[in-house]
Amino acid sequence: MKNFDLNNLIRENIRKMKPYSSARDDFQGNASVFLDANENPFPALYNRYPDPHQRKLKEKIAGLKKVSTDQIFLGNGSDEAIDLIIRAFCIPGKDNVVIPQPTYGMYSVSAEINDIEIKSASLTTDFDIDIDSIQKAVDANSKIIFLCSPNNPSGNLLSLDRIRTVLNTFEGLVIVDEAYIDFADQPSLTTWLSEYPHLLILQTLSKAWGLAALRLGMCFASKEIIAVLNKIKPPYNINEATQQLALDHLTHVMQKEIWVTELIKQREQLKEDLKQIKTVRKIFPSDANFLLIRIDHASATYQYLVDKGVIVRDRSKVVHGEDCLRITVGTQKENDFLINALKQL
């Protein structure tokens, strides 16, 4: 995007505000006596405030993701990053965000909470970007376009050439949510950050890394955009336990790769097994750790599975999702239990 100026997108009050300065912001370095933050001095397990900038954790992530530490924002799940981006760049009651549907529901929820209009576009019937639909939705007050790739709930990667078209034609921020990228046979678009200063990439440790309970989301963007998010985030948004546990877990890259390989293997096996179920009418292509299927009487089937103790997601009411269930890929034992339950139906 030529002549991109971030200052034209930031809300005026955000640009002018002075951020909160915590005790750990005022001091950097090593010390043996801390009398600055009104903490309990006795040696409880977590008596000291955590690093508000998560420096050690970001250094580890930077090495894994091949980005610089000042291109990383860490949030309480990706949901915090989504909310902060909307709050930083969208004026309530005036601006809007463009969300191609169907996709992850928190984009709309965060927009609604912040009184930001949602301009819905439609994905194609095979869940890819519809450029015409997006262009019709965009107007002078459109600040952000949300894209999810691999998409949730469909599971497919969005076409790279269509993502480029959006980036080349839209003057606001473009967010590509890559929560499931570890399961896809395609590298992350973090390699595009130097080319597109208005691109933001969301990732998470909840899926492939198996840390959903820690709630640690990542946003990769230009250092200027990351500085805006750091300016408005709560001072200690990532607690010390999460930082330490994540730092330790990220040293086990081989274990993550083993999990990913096994889940992809199970995904393909589950796909073959579902083809044998007579009520299954379509299995959509997936680059994620789940499958979207079209099945006869989806809502009734969902309730039948609940009664059997198997929980999937009923996606029948989303755009292009008529009679669709979303099924997470589990262990072989869990997948076999599901298939046997469907065969009994």
Residue, then its C-alpha position, 0 to 999 in steps of 0.5 A: m500500500k503506497n503512501f500508507d500513513l498510520n496516523n490517518l487511521i488512529r483515533e485522535n484521542i488515542r493518538k493524544m493520550k498519555p499511556y499509563s506508566s507502571a512501576r516496571d515501565d519506569f525501571q529497566g535492568n537488574a536490581s536486588v531491592f524493589l520498593d517501587a510497586n507496593e508489592n508484598p515483599f515476602p517470598a510468595l510464589y507470585n508476589r512480584y508484578p510480571d514484566p509488562h512487555q513480556r521481553k523474554l517470551k517475545e524473544k523466544i517467539a521472535g526466534l520461532k516466527k522470524v520477526s523482531t520483538d517490536q513486531i509482536f503484541l501478546g494478548n489475553g488470547s487473540d480476543e484481546a488483540i481484536d478488541l484493542i485493534i478495534r478500540a484504537f482505530c475505530i471511532p464509535g458510532k462513526d466507523n465500521v469494520v468489514i467482516p466476510q461471513p461466515t467466520y470467527g464470531m468474536y470479530s462481530v462481538s468486539a465490534e458490537i461491544n465498541d459500538i462499531e458498525i459491521k458491514s457484512a460481506s459474503l464469502t463464496t459458496d466454497f468459502d473463499i474471498d468474494i472480492d466484489s462482495i467486499q468492495k461493495a461493503v467498503d465505504a469511506n468509514s471502513k477502517i478494518i477488514f477481517l480475514c480468517s485463513p484457514n477460515n473458521p468454521s469452514g477450515n480452508l485457506l483463503s486464496l493468496d491472490r485474493i488476499r493480495t487484492v484486498l491488501n492492494t486496494f483497501e486503505g485501512l487495516v487488514i487483519v488475517d487471523e491464522a489461528y490454524i496455520d500450523f495445520a496448513d501446508q502454507p507458510s504464515l503471511t508474517t513474511w508479507l509484513s515488510e511489504y504491507p504496513h497495514l497488515l496484521i497477523l493473528q496467531t495463538l498458542s491455543k491450537a497446535w501448541g495445546l495451550a488453550a487454557l493459558r489464553l495467550g494470543m499473538c499479533f504480528a504487525s509493523k512496530e508502529i501498529i504494535a506500539v499503538l496496541n502497547k500504548i492502550k493495553p492493560p499494564y500487566n495483561i499477561n500474568e507471570a504464570t502464563q509467561q513462564l509456562a508459555l516460555d517453557h512450552l515453546t522450547h518443545v517444538m518437536q512435541k508440537e510438530i509431532w502433535v500436528t503431524e498426528l492431527i493431520k493424519q487423524r483428520e484425513q482418516l476421519k474424512e475417509d470414515l465420514k465418507q462411509i456415513k450415508t447421511v453425510r452429503k459433503i465434507f469440505p476441504s480443511d487446512a485446520n484441525f477440524l472438518l465441516i460436513r453437510i449432513d442430513h438433519a444436522s440439528a437433530t444429529y447434533q442433539y443425538l450426539v450430545d445425548k451420546g456424550v459427543i460434543v460438536r458444533d452445529r453451524s447450520k445457521v451461519v452463511h452457507g452453512e445449511d445442515c452443517l456440523r463442525i467436528t474437531v479432530g480428536t484422538q483416534k479413540e475419540n474419532d472412532f467413538l464419533i464414527n460408531a455413534l453416527k453409524q448407530l444413527 
